[in-house]
Every structure is written in structure tokens, then in C-alpha cells.
């Protein structure tokens, strides 16, 4: 079956190219970062670290009123049981 062989060869070439592209992308990530705009980089890094820290902090416990409001939104789609909006 010559078609299967040609298709198989083509897919093998595509897979090899994909592996090469992934390795090249990973190598770019491993390289040191260089920028002439150090101020922008430092501020962007600080903002990223702040978002990362916020993502890992535990949220404060909800009060009973806040908990009821959240349950109302989840159960009734933002409407209270009497039909009014939250």
C-alpha cells in the first residue's frame, strides 16, 4: 500500500517537526531575559507576583448574609426567592 507509506512518512515528518518546535520553545523559556526597559519589567514582575500571591491566599470567611447572597445567585441565577434581583 504505497498510500499508507506516504501518509505514514508525512505524519512522521510532522511529528518530528512538532517535537523540534516544542524543544525550541522550551529553550527560549530557559534562556535569560534581557530588556532595555528595566522599569517596565520590574513593575510587570511586581504586578504578576502580587496576582500570584493573591491567588494563593485563603479568602476571608463569608458572613451569613454574604453566604445567603452567594447561594441565592448560585441557586436562583441572581434572583431571590421572591423574584427580585440580588
BALOBA-1460 file (C-alpha; in Angstrom, 3 decimals):
// residues 86
<rec num="1" residu="x" x="0.000" y="0.000" z="0.000"/>
<rec num="2" residu="x" x="2.005" y="2.999" z="-1.190"/>
<rec num="3" residu="x" x="-0.560" y="5.487" z="0.159"/>
<rec num="4" residu="x" x="-0.174" y="4.262" z="3.721"/>
<rec num="5" residu="x" x="3.597" y="4.529" z="3.475"/>
<rec num="6" residu="x" x="3.460" y="8.076" z="2.085"/>
<rec num="7" residu="x" x="0.936" y="9.136" z="4.715"/>
<rec num="8" residu="x" x="2.944" y="7.496" z="7.464"/>
<rec num="9" residu="x" x="6.126" y="9.219" z="6.289"/>
<rec num="10" residu="x" x="4.320" y="12.557" z="6.161"/>
<rec num="11" residu="x" x="2.920" y="12.134" z="9.682"/>
<rec num="12" residu="x" x="6.339" y="11.104" z="10.988"/>
<rec num="13" residu="x" x="7.845" y="14.248" z="9.470"/>
<rec num="14" residu="x" x="5.122" y="16.391" z="11.049"/>
<rec num="15" residu="x" x="5.669" y="14.751" z="14.438"/>
<rec num="16" residu="x" x="9.425" y="15.307" z="14.222"/>
<rec num="17" residu="x" x="8.851" y="18.969" z="13.312"/>
<rec num="18" residu="x" x="6.442" y="19.366" z="16.243"/>
<rec num="19" residu="x" x="9.000" y="17.909" z="18.661"/>
<rec num="20" residu="x" x="11.632" y="20.278" z="17.258"/>
<rec num="21" residu="x" x="9.311" y="23.290" z="17.683"/>
<rec num="22" residu="x" x="8.449" y="22.337" z="21.271"/>
<rec num="23" residu="x" x="12.107" y="21.878" z="22.170"/>
<rec num="24" residu="x" x="12.918" y="25.249" z="20.612"/>
<rec num="25" residu="x" x="10.105" y="26.939" z="22.561"/>
<rec num="26" residu="x" x="11.251" y="25.360" z="25.822"/>
<rec num="27" residu="x" x="14.812" y="26.509" z="25.117"/>
<rec num="28" residu="x" x="13.520" y="30.065" z="24.693"/>
<rec num="29" residu="x" x="11.795" y="29.848" z="28.067"/>
<rec num="30" residu="x" x="15.008" y="28.628" z="29.706"/>
<rec num="31" residu="x" x="17.062" y="31.485" z="28.280"/>
<rec num="32" residu="x" x="17.822" y="34.528" z="30.416"/>
<rec num="33" residu="x" x="15.589" y="37.520" z="29.943"/>
<rec num="34" residu="x" x="17.146" y="40.696" z="28.585"/>
<rec num="35" residu="x" x="15.392" y="44.014" z="28.291"/>
<rec num="36" residu="x" x="16.436" y="47.622" z="27.895"/>
<rec num="37" residu="x" x="13.237" y="48.755" z="29.638"/>
<rec num="38" residu="x" x="14.096" y="47.576" z="33.145"/>
<rec num="39" residu="x" x="11.494" y="49.804" z="34.825"/>
<rec num="40" residu="x" x="8.637" y="48.224" z="32.853"/>
<rec num="41" residu="x" x="9.951" y="44.717" z="33.522"/>
<rec num="42" residu="x" x="10.266" y="45.317" z="37.279"/>
<rec num="43" residu="x" x="6.756" y="46.791" z="37.521"/>
<rec num="44" residu="x" x="5.251" y="43.968" z="35.432"/>
<rec num="45" residu="x" x="7.039" y="41.375" z="37.569"/>
<rec num="46" residu="x" x="5.784" y="43.035" z="40.776"/>
<rec num="47" residu="x" x="2.215" y="43.064" z="39.441"/>
<rec num="48" residu="x" x="2.484" y="39.408" z="38.457"/>
<rec num="49" residu="x" x="3.850" y="38.432" z="41.872"/>
<rec num="50" residu="x" x="1.021" y="40.335" z="43.572"/>
<rec num="51" residu="x" x="-1.602" y="38.495" z="41.492"/>
<rec num="52" residu="x" x="0.115" y="35.191" z="42.206"/>
<rec num="53" residu="x" x="0.198" y="35.876" z="45.944"/>
<rec num="54" residu="x" x="-3.471" y="36.892" z="45.916"/>
<rec num="55" residu="x" x="-4.357" y="33.664" z="44.100"/>
<rec num="56" residu="x" x="-2.701" y="31.571" z="46.813"/>
<rec num="57" residu="x" x="-4.095" y="33.448" z="49.820"/>
<rec num="58" residu="x" x="-7.134" y="31.990" z="51.523"/>
<rec num="59" residu="x" x="-10.206" y="34.198" z="51.189"/>
<rec num="60" residu="x" x="-11.864" y="35.577" z="54.299"/>
<rec num="61" residu="x" x="-14.799" y="33.593" z="55.647"/>
<rec num="62" residu="x" x="-18.123" y="34.881" z="54.360"/>
<rec num="63" residu="x" x="-20.647" y="36.301" z="56.764"/>
<rec num="64" residu="x" x="-24.019" y="34.562" z="56.910"/>
<rec num="65" residu="x" x="-25.581" y="37.364" z="54.812"/>
<rec num="66" residu="x" x="-22.868" y="37.065" z="52.162"/>
<rec num="67" residu="x" x="-23.236" y="33.285" z="52.180"/>
<rec num="68" residu="x" x="-27.000" y="33.583" z="51.624"/>
<rec num="69" residu="x" x="-26.407" y="36.058" z="48.794"/>
<rec num="70" residu="x" x="-23.962" y="33.684" z="47.085"/>
<rec num="71" residu="x" x="-26.372" y="30.762" z="47.497"/>
<rec num="72" residu="x" x="-29.140" y="32.902" z="46.007"/>
<rec num="73" residu="x" x="-27.006" y="33.712" z="42.984"/>
<rec num="74" residu="x" x="-25.991" y="30.081" z="42.508"/>
<rec num="75" residu="x" x="-29.428" y="28.574" z="43.060"/>
<rec num="76" residu="x" x="-31.694" y="31.221" z="41.580"/>
<rec num="77" residu="x" x="-29.462" y="32.848" z="38.954"/>
<rec num="78" residu="x" x="-29.209" y="36.187" z="40.727"/>
<rec num="79" residu="x" x="-32.889" y="36.324" z="41.675"/>
<rec num="80" residu="x" x="-34.127" y="35.942" z="45.213"/>
<rec num="81" residu="x" x="-36.944" y="33.565" z="46.010"/>
<rec num="82" residu="x" x="-39.482" y="36.435" z="45.786"/>
<rec num="83" residu="x" x="-38.376" y="37.204" z="42.182"/>
<rec num="84" residu="x" x="-36.459" y="40.389" z="42.962"/>
<rec num="85" residu="x" x="-32.877" y="40.766" z="41.838"/>
<rec num="86" residu="x" x="-29.964" y="40.437" z="44.218"/>
